[in-house]
Amino acid sequence: MASCEKDMVFHNDEYPPLVIEGWISEGESPIVMVSHALDLDGDSIDYSGFIEKWGRVSVFDGARQYLLSAHVDKRFFPSLIFTNNRIKGESGHTYRLMVETEHGNAESSAMLEANDATLELRSEIVKKNDSTFVIRAFATGLEEETCYKFYVRSVGDDPHYYPAFKATFLGKDFPTEGFLISKGQRIQLDSEGKDRFSHFFFNGDVVQVKLCRIPSSLYSFWRNYDNTIALGSNMLLTFAENCPGNIEGAYGYWQSEGTVVRVIKTSAFNE
Amino acid sequence: MLLISVCRVATYASLRADSLSTDECVIDTLSEVSVIAVGARKAVFRETDGALVLDARLLGENATIAGANDPISFLHTLPAVGTNGELNASLNVRGSNNGANTFLINGTRIVNPMHMFGIYSTFNSSFFSRYTFYPSRISAVRPNTAAAMFEALSPDSPAEKLSGEISVGVLESHGTFHLPLFNRKGLLSIGGRITYLSLLFPDILKLGNSYLKYGFGDCNLSYTHFLDNRSKISATFFLSDDNLETLVRHDGSKDGDCGWGNLSTNLRWSNSSTEIILGLSTFHNRFYIAEAGRELNLPSSLKEIYAEGIRHLGEFTVETDVVWRFTSGQYNVAVMKEDGSRSSNAVEWNFAGSWKHEFPFGLSINAGIRNTVYANGDYLRYFPMPRVDLGYRCGGFVQINFSAGRYMRFDHIVEESTTGMPVDYYINSSERESPEDTRTVELGVSGTIPGLWIEFSIEGYYKRLRHYGEFAGSILDMLNPSYNPLSDLMDGRGYSCGISVFFARQFGPLRGRIGYNLGKSRLKFDRYGDSYFPSSHDRLHDLSMAIIWNPLRFMTIGATFTHATGIPYTKVKYGYIMAENLICEYYPHNSSRLPSYNRLDASASITLNRHRITVSIYNILANRNVLFRYHSFYLSQGVVKRESVMKSVIPSLSYSFLF
């Protein structure tokens, strides 16, 4: 059992499984990245099949099929993305993703639901470190059993949105005193190691905060993802659970996003 | 053992007592005899009921980390107790988890008997005179436990004069005084201990990018008043506190402050047939960590008040006790107020009886039943726990034992960490978290090999485990105010079985022990499917060998070698990039093994008059023991496999003044 929720069995001669990361936001074109998992069990790691270059990626809006074409976009990692600017996300529509490759197919559906929340932001100085900031978000109009997720982007520093730190929640769990938003940890693409990474924002940063309404089926995925990033290399408080995605035939996720976006410039005078 | 033969001895002659055979001896009148013999120095002594008694004075002869004569470290060299890796403060006895054990000081519970990282326990061996360890075969009249029972006992007989010890070491220092009072009708014992590792070596403890500052202190106090030859009244007090701070070098994005403390106290009156105890035990945790501006502040506590009465009536013993226990549950007070919804009050009423009888033909029996009526809110249950222990003594040197019994405990530890960190907390059993329930069968033979004076025991055991809890969540979910960690506490079942073999020669200048356990422990949780998997502390082979040598009367040299099968872990099969992070897909839970664990420790001490100097070296061969495996991703290197390894050689020096 690869996970408790999907019956994927490991075989030694199996081609590494497909990995799909894809989303379609309200008013935006879908973006899909297709790769293969790396087999980490051997003495050496074979990266040759990491990027899936020859897959056929389609998004169905109802019965209408949109073929996504491959582009190199170095804002992303991996940098080969599939997209199609003839289709934009609309609330109320169900989008079916289909990926076909020589080594297997994968499929998933997600309905894009409108996000009627309101969002206000405030920057705050981090305790014990007054040169750095976090953002406190206040939201109303959240539906109790609906899943939401915060993404952040520092304009000028970040090429696109990234998941905020431990920022997936159900509407009923949104704290009344506001949600503290900071950057989620990620690979540093321009330097070695993690030492340069900071969770915090700096004075004068212009930060875009996106509150997404996402399928509830991805709540466990993102919850385990957040725990893995934070604790996967922690010997004292380990976490070794799979991330149960919503794609049949692949790891990863296909996510529809009803979005609300706000912008804030961090400053001590915002408090 | 002192060997004496009754024989013809020339006046004023001296002969080695062990050099004479019975064939040479006739009964005669002894006018003056000098008997010179090397007595046994039994650091561990097995009683007929299966209890192992540890002599606190002799534990220091065994090589352990920092030269500490720690009883829990000593227990890890016995076959019933699983080997622990470094940083792991737990005691796993024949497949059971740490929370299943019961620890006592003079009859009163110590909730968490370990200081952090497992180097020291809370038992200061300069204060206590002996320890009693029951890996199994626990009488019905003893407190509830689902695994083992360990009790530390302070001196309880009149003393002639002031005695004690003051010891100064690299990692810790301690002092103990035993003071007779009121014309030897009273005995006051006071002990204290403190560490200062971070003071002397501020940068020595690192974990990844974090520096750790750690220290602990504990103190013991007991007073016994001897009312007459048969009765006495005593008071015991124990207090301990551990404190750990974590600091990150760069940008201050993570810092933490955690620790825990025990308090235990009792009043006890006893005579030759009756004992009454009133006791109080408390334990509190504190765990604070700030990550990315978000805070986890997870205090928790347990409080227990109990009253117990025991009465010996010839071959029968009856016992009753009432325990009230409060557990706070766990909240993240940084995001929510404590509203009492996670705390609970429970009451245990226990009544038990046991019967011990020796039959004329070498057969003995110790049979009993312990009954518990347990209440926690609307949850009210009665649990009978029958036990029987049959022994057959044959040939004078060998005893065969068979025992079977049911053992239960009514509070659980929720282990959110892997190494006994102060984020683990206790809960009362309830409808949802049923009491931990163990049924055990054992068959063994023990005795002494004549002529060689080697003690041995060989025991086979089989245990069924029910309501064995394991936490499958993450403490980071406590950032969510509505998250209750009990929603990720799995209720499991399983079994453990094996053979424990023990040999010891505790006589003469060269002494030693070999303990070996061949065993397995398996668990099953619905979350992981319908198959059994190894428990987190499962080790197929677990071997410990200790040698102690007195080349000179004032010198002791010791060495301890440990070899154990590596513990299970959940290995990564695949890695993939998701949202620009490396995410892993795992093999089934606990389906892989770390490399085997090996370690050699050595120590040497010189005792001259009242002064003793002890040098110890932990992991003298610098064995590379893997504690943890994980993966990281770097753009230039790709995926990198990493290991946390313990390979350090840790020397230690201490000076003790004995009086």
Contacts between the chains, C-beta under 8 A, distances in Angstrom:
chain1	res1	chain2	res2	distance
A	1	B	528	7.5
A	1	B	529	5.8
A	1	B	588	5.6
A	2	B	573	7.4
A	2	B	585	5.6
A	2	B	586	7.5
A	3	B	585	7.4
A	4	B	527	5.8
A	4	B	528	6.7
A	4	B	529	7.5
A	10	B	573	5.6
A	10	B	587	7.1
A	16	B	574	6.5
A	17	B	574	6.6
A	17	B	585	7.8
A	19	B	576	4.2
A	19	B	577	7.3
A	19	B	578	7.3
A	21	B	577	7.9
A	21	B	578	5.8
A	21	B	579	7.0
A	35	B	576	6.7
A	35	B	577	6.6
A	36	B	576	7.7
A	37	B	574	3.7
A	37	B	575	6.6
A	37	B	576	4.3
A	37	B	585	6.5
A	38	B	574	6.4
A	38	B	575	4.9
A	38	B	576	6.7
A	38	B	639	6.0
A	39	B	573	7.2
A	39	B	574	6.2
A	40	B	572	5.0
A	40	B	573	6.8
A	40	B	574	6.4
A	40	B	575	4.9
A	40	B	584	7.4
A	40	B	631	6.2
A	40	B	639	6.2
A	40	B	641	7.2
A	41	B	571	7.2
A	41	B	572	7.4
A	41	B	573	5.5
A	45	B	638	6.3
A	45	B	639	5.6
A	47	B	638	6.3
A	77	B	577	6.6
A	77	B	580	5.1
A	78	B	577	6.5
A	126	B	252	7.7
A	126	B	293	5.4
A	127	B	290	7.3
A	127	B	293	7.8
A	128	B	252	5.9
A	128	B	255	7.3
A	129	B	251	7.0
A	129	B	252	4.5
A	129	B	253	8.0
A	132	B	251	7.0
A	134	B	292	7.7
A	134	B	293	3.9
A	162	B	579	6.8
A	162	B	580	7.0
A	163	B	579	5.4
A	165	B	291	7.6
A	165	B	292	4.3
A	165	B	293	7.9
A	165	B	294	7.0
A	166	B	292	7.5
A	166	B	294	6.6
A	166	B	476	5.9
A	166	B	479	5.6
A	169	B	480	6.4
A	172	B	482	6.9
A	173	B	480	5.1
A	173	B	481	6.5
A	173	B	482	5.0
A	173	B	483	7.8
A	175	B	335	6.1
A	175	B	481	6.1
A	180	B	293	5.3
A	180	B	294	5.5
A	182	B	292	4.1
A	182	B	293	4.7
A	182	B	294	7.3
A	183	B	292	7.3
A	184	B	292	8.0
A	184	B	579	7.7
A	185	B	581	7.0
A	186	B	579	7.0
A	186	B	580	4.4
A	186	B	581	5.4
A	187	B	577	7.8
A	187	B	580	5.2
A	187	B	581	6.2
A	187	B	582	7.2
A	187	B	633	5.5
A	187	B	634	7.5
A	187	B	635	6.6
A	188	B	635	7.4
A	189	B	580	7.3
A	189	B	635	5.7
A	192	B	634	5.8
A	192	B	635	7.6
A	192	B	636	6.0
A	192	B	637	8.0
A	193	B	634	6.2
A	194	B	632	7.8
A	195	B	209	7.4
A	195	B	250	6.3
A	198	B	251	4.9
A	198	B	253	6.4
A	199	B	253	5.1
A	199	B	291	7.6
A	199	B	292	3.6
A	199	B	293	6.6
A	200	B	251	7.0
A	200	B	253	6.7
A	200	B	292	7.5
A	200	B	293	6.7
A	223	B	477	7.0
A	225	B	578	6.7
A	225	B	579	7.3
A	225	B	581	7.7
A	225	B	583	6.4
A	226	B	476	6.7
A	227	B	474	3.9
A	227	B	476	5.5
A	227	B	477	7.3
A	228	B	583	6.0
A	228	B	584	7.0
A	229	B	581	5.3
A	230	B	291	6.9
A	230	B	474	7.8
A	230	B	476	5.5
A	231	B	474	6.0
A	231	B	476	6.7
A	232	B	584	6.9
A	232	B	630	6.0
A	232	B	631	7.9
A	233	B	208	7.2
A	233	B	630	4.3
A	233	B	631	7.9
A	233	B	632	6.5
A	233	B	642	7.3
A	234	B	208	7.7
A	235	B	87	7.5
A	235	B	207	7.1
A	235	B	418	7.3
A	235	B	419	7.5
A	235	B	627	6.2
A	235	B	628	4.0
A	235	B	644	5.0
A	236	B	87	7.5
A	236	B	207	7.2
A	236	B	417	5.5
A	236	B	418	6.5
A	236	B	419	5.3
A	236	B	421	5.4
A	237	B	416	7.1
A	237	B	417	5.2
A	237	B	418	7.2
A	237	B	421	7.0
A	237	B	423	7.1
A	237	B	474	7.6
A	237	B	475	6.0
A	238	B	418	5.4
A	238	B	628	7.3
A	239	B	474	5.0
A	240	B	569	7.8
A	240	B	570	4.2
A	240	B	584	7.8
A	240	B	586	5.6
A	240	B	589	7.9
A	241	B	472	7.2
A	241	B	586	7.5
A	242	B	584	8.0
A	242	B	585	5.5
A	242	B	586	5.9
A	243	B	578	7.3
A	243	B	583	5.7
A	251	B	574	7.6
A	251	B	576	5.7
A	251	B	578	7.8
A	251	B	583	7.8
A	251	B	585	6.3
A	252	B	576	7.3
A	252	B	578	6.1
A	253	B	578	7.8
